[in-house]
Amino acid sequence: MNRSILVVYRPAAGRYAAQFRSVVTAAAGLGVATVVLLPTGWQAPEAEGLAQYHADLDDPAAVRAAVDGIVAEHRVERIFPLFEGDVLPAARARRDHGIPGLTPGQALNFRDKNVMHRRAEELGVRVARSCRPDTIGAVEEFAARAGYPVVVKPYAGWACGRTYRVDGPDALARVWDEMGDDRHEYRVEEFVHGTEYHVDSLFKDGEPVFAQLSRYTYSILEYRDEPGGTVSRKHGLSPAEQRILDLNTVVLRGFGLSTGVVHAEFFLLDDGDVVFGEAGARAGGGSIVPAIEAGRGINLAGEWCRLELDPAHRTEARLGPEIGTEYLASDRYGLVTAITGPDELTSLDKVLDADVWKTVGDVIAPPTASNDVLGWYVCEGTDFEDVRARFKTVRDAFRVETVPAAPGPGVGEPVGAAADGRA
């Protein structure tokens, strides 16, 4: 059997298409074939010509059974999950078949926020105070100590789905009703008042070989009110910003990462202290990967593949100007009759790349998670404020026109969902 990798791939709305293609290209360049595990009922044109298998990716037992069959037919050397929810099932499949990479115990450090924060505390890294919502009384007691607002979130969630900012007792009562019998799936944290950053890293044999610090332009919990934006911080870092990079290395080493890619989030407080937020063992979502590719010249997913497969590979990234990226969003919901295309956006000054996930005839519904958006763009600037000013120029140029959508299939799907690719 020839050397192969397995990519667990969800081709939803094109979010991971560029990452997928980059991994396939990197593997092919090293003479390694790609096998693809797709969700049941889905097709992916970008996977044409590759060995394809299907499973219910939300059923861990089904994933492990599918991998059993794949490994029987292919010599799989590595497994690459591109989506947050596939990190732990992929780790279990590695253990089943002795495939190198993140183990289930290590994966839990990156997936279970209860485990994640406890491990970070053991490493001497500050985290938000938290409690388990065993009873509403426990949450009320915690809120009395920490003060409102508090944040209620799934302990294994992503993209702010089912995440609530609770500003007082009345809001807590509403959220408690929404959680219902599923409260064991949640945790409660104090709301951290600070500037939020993220670090996108590559590790090789337990050592950092790339780290990009970036600063969010908005509060992630307020994704319904403004598009999500982030700007790189490469030049003139403050001591506190350098501290974030240093703590990122402490966390990732302490979580057991050997070789891989991680998207981690931190808060910088007004007093200069740093609070760890969370970390995912996958490339950053949305447009973070294309933004880093535009600014640093490397695709994080493809680079992860090369680091895993080629012991001699060395990551070489350029520095370049500051790069910003922002989601494209609209408060116009319904059937799309007109929408600005990516070519129109990239014709704007300093816009380097763009992708629009919706077209005429699609339906836009109110967002339910921070990545329920219409697309993204990447631009460059001289510094944080200059990039933010360019964001406004692009926002003003982006136009969406809709009419009310008739009831039927597709209406009410999240903004980020797409019918394309479903068999």
N, C-alpha and C positions, 0 to 999 in steps of 0.2 A: 504493500500500500504506500502511496505517495504521502509526503508530509502535508498536513492540513491544519487549518485553524477552524474553529467554530465561532460564528458571530450570531449572537442572539439579537434579532433585529425586529423592531416594530416600525413599519413604514407609515406612520401616522402623520399626515399633513406635511411631509417633507422635513420634519424637524431633524431627523437623524440621517437623511440621505447623504449629505456631504461627508459626515463621519463614516458612514458605511463605505462609500466609495473610496475614501482615503485608506481605510483599513485593508480593503480588497487590493488596492493598488500597491500598498506597502508590502503586503504578503506576496503578491505576484512578483514584485521586484526581487524578492529573496527566494523565488522558486517554490513558494508554498501556496497550495490551493486553498480556497475558501469554501466552507460548507455553511449554509444559512439555515437557522431555525426561525421560522416565521409564525405569527399567530394563526390559529386555525381560520380558514376562510379568506386569508389574505394572499395577494400576489404583489410582487415588487418588480417593476420593469428593470430597476437597477441591478437586480440579482439574476437577470437572464443569463443563461449559460453556466450558472453555478449549481452545484448540488443543493437542492432545497428540500427541507422537511418542515412539517407543521405540528403544532401542539397548542393546547390552551396554556398560554404563557402565564396566566394567573392561577394555575393549578400546579403547585410545586411537584406533586407526584407525577403529573403528566409530563412536565419538563424533564424530570429525571429519567422517566421511561423513554422519552424521545431521544435523550442523549445516549442512553444505553444502546439503542438501535443504531445511532449515528457512529458511535465508537466501534461498533462491531463491523462497520463497513469502511471506516476511514481512520487513518492514523492521526488523530487529533492531538496536537502538541500544546495548544493554548485555547482558552475560551474567552471571548470578548463580549461582555454585556454592555450595550450602549445606553440602556435605560436604567434609571435608579431602581425600579422594582425588580429588575432581573439580576441584580448583584448577588443577592443571597442564594437564589436557586442555582446560579452559575457556580458559586463556591461549593455548594453541595455536590454538584456534578463533577467538579474537579476532584473532590475527595473520593467520590465513588470510583474514579478511574485513575487516580494517582497523577493527575495533570497539574503541573506547577501553576502557581498563582495564589491569589487571595483564598485563604481557608475560610470555612464557615465561622469559626470563632473570630477571625479578623474581620470578616465581612459584617458581623454584628456590631463591631465598633463603628462602622460606617452607616449602618442601616437603622439600628434601634437607638433612638435618642436617649432612652433611659440608660442603656449601656454606654453610649457615646459620652454623655456628660459625666457619668461616674468615672469612666476611664480618664477623661481629661482632668478631672479633679485629682485623681491619683498621680497624674503627671505634674501637678502643681499649677495647672492652668485654670484661670477663673472662668466660671460659667454662670449663667443666670440661675437664681434660686428657683426651685421647682417643687411640685408635689404631685402625687397621683390623685386623680379625681374619684377616689373610692366612694365618697358620699358628697353631697352638696355642702354639708357642714365642713368637711375637710377643705373644700375649695374656699368657702367663706372665711375660715380661719386663716388660710394661707393669704388670701387677699387682704385681710386685716393686718397681717404682718408685713407683706411686701408692698401693699398699696395698689389701688387701681391706677391704670389698667393692668390686666393680666392677659396672657395669651393662652388659649386652649388649642392644642394641635394634636394630630395623630402621632404616636411615638415612632411610626415607621412611614410617615407621609412624605410628600414631595410637592414642590411648586405651590405651596400655600393652600393646597386643596383641603377642604374641611377644617380650615384654620380660622380662628376667631380672635379678634381683639375685643376684650370684655371691659367696658368702661365703668360698670357699676352693678349693683345688685339686680336691677331690672334686666339688664343685658345678660347677666349670668343665668337668671331664670329661663330666659329664652334659649340660650345656648344649651343649658342642661336638658331642656325638652328636646332639642334637636339631636343631641347625642343619644338620648334614650338608653336602650339596653347595651349600647356599644361603648359605654364610657371606659371600659377596660382597655380600649384601643387608644386612649388619649393620655396626654400629660398636660400639666398646667405650669406655666413659667411666668416669672415676673417680666414685665415689659422693660426692655433695656433702652434707655434714652441715650443714644449715641449715633455717631456716623458709621454706616455699615460699609464694610469692605469685603472683597472676596479675593482669594488667592487660588490660582490655577496652576497646578504643579505636576511635574513628571519626576518620578523616582526611578533609579536604577540601582539594584542591589543595596537597597536601604539608604541611598544617598540622593539628595536633591540634585537634579541635572537641569532643571528649569523651574522658575517660579515667576509668575506675573501677578503683581498686586494691582487691583483695580478698586475704584470707589463707586458705589451706587449713587445715582442722582435722586433717588426717591426711597421711601420706605416700602419694602417689599409687601408688607401687609396692606398697603394702600393701593394695590394694583388696579382696583376698580376705578380709581380716581385719576390716574395718570399712567402713561406708558412707562414700562421699566427701562431704565437707562443705566449705563455703567461706563466709566472712563478710566483708562489705564493710568497708573502712577509709576512712571519709569524714571522721571527726572526730578532731582531735588527732593528726595524723600526726607520727611521729618524723622527724628529719632523714634517717635511713637509708631510711625508707619514701618520703619525698619524692625521694630519690635514685633509687629504683626508677622512679618516674614520669618523672624526667628522662632516665634511661637508655633507657626505653621509647621516648621520642621520638627519641633518637639512633639507636636500632636501626631503627625503622620508616622514618625518613627515609633512613637509609643503605641499607636494603633496596630503596629505590625506590618506596615506596608513595606514590601521589598521592591518590586518593580511594578509600576502602574501609574495611573493618572488620577488626580483628585481635585475636586472643586470644594473649597472650604470657605466658610464665612466667619467674619469677626466683627465686633463692634469696638470703635474707639470712643471712649468716654471723654467728657470735657476736661477731666482732671488728668488725662493722658494714659489712664489705665486701659487695658485691653480685655475684652470678654469674648471667649470663644462661643460661636453660635452653633454651627454644625458642619459636617463634612460628608461628601458623597464620593465613593470610589468609582467615579466615571467622569468623563469630560463635562465641562460646564454646559448647561442647557441653553436653549434659545440661540442667540447669535454670538455667544461668547467664543465658540470655536472659530467661526469665520472672522471675528474681530481680531483674535490673536494671530490667525493666519495672515490677515492683512497687515498687522503691525509688526509681527515678529518673524514671519516667513515660515512657520511650522504649523501643521495641522495636528492638534493634540491627540486625536484618535489614531491617526496614521503613525505618529511618532511613538505612541504607546506600543503599537504593533511591532515597529522596528526594534525598540528596546527589548521587547520580550523575545523576539526571534533571533536577533543578531547580537551575540556577546560583544562584538567589536564596534557596534554602532555608537556614535557620539552625537549628542544633540547640539546643533549649532543654530542659534537664533540671533537675528539682528536686533538692534535696539530701536531705531527709528523714532518717529514723532509720537506724541500721545494719540491714542486711538480711542474713539468712543463708539458705542453701539446702543441702539434703542429699539424697543419693540414698536411696531406699527399697530395702532388701535383706532377705534372709532366708536362714538356713542350712537351711531346709526345702525339699528338692528332691522332685520328682515331680509328680503330677497335682494341681492346685489344687482343693480342695473348699470353701474359704472364704478370703476376703481382705478386708481393710479397704478401703473405697472412698474416693475423694477427698472426697466430701461430709462423711464422718465426720472426716476430717483437718482440713478447713477450719473445722469447728465448734469446734476447739480454740482456746484463747486465743492471740492474736497470730499464728496461722497465716493467711497471706494468700492462698495459692494452693497447689494440689496436683494431681498427675496420677498415676494408677496404670495401668501398661501391661499388667498381667496381670489376667485374670478367671477365674472358676470354669470349669474345663475345660481351661485352658492348662497347659503343662508347664514347670516350672522346672528348669533344669540348672545345675551349678556354673559360675560366671563364667569367661570366658576373656579378658576385657578389662575395663578400668575402667568402661566404660559398659554392661556387661552387668548391668542392674539392673531393678527392678520398677517404678520410677517416681521421683517426687521431690516435695518440698514446699518452700515458701518461708515464712519467718517473720521477724518483726522483733524487735528488742531494743534495749537502751540502749548496749551495747558488746559486744566480742568474747565475754567470759565469759558475759554474760547470754544471748546468742544460743546459745552452746553448751549452756547449761542447758536452754533450750527444745528443743534438738535431742533431749535425753534424754527429755523428756516426750512428744514425738511418737513417738520410737522405741518407747517403752513402750506406746503406744496402737495401734501398727501390728501387726496379727496376720495370720498366714498359716497355713493348715492344708492339708496335702497327704497323699496316699496314694501308694504306689509306682505308677509309670506303667508300663503294659503296653508292650512293644516295638511300634514302629510309626512312621508318619510324624510328624515333629515332635520325637520323643524324642531328646535329645542336642543339640538346637539351643541356641545361646547364650541366656542368660536374656533378653537384649534383643531376640531375634528374635520375629517375630509372623507368623502365617499371614494375618492380615487384609491385604487389598490385593493379594494375589497372584491373578492371573487363572487 
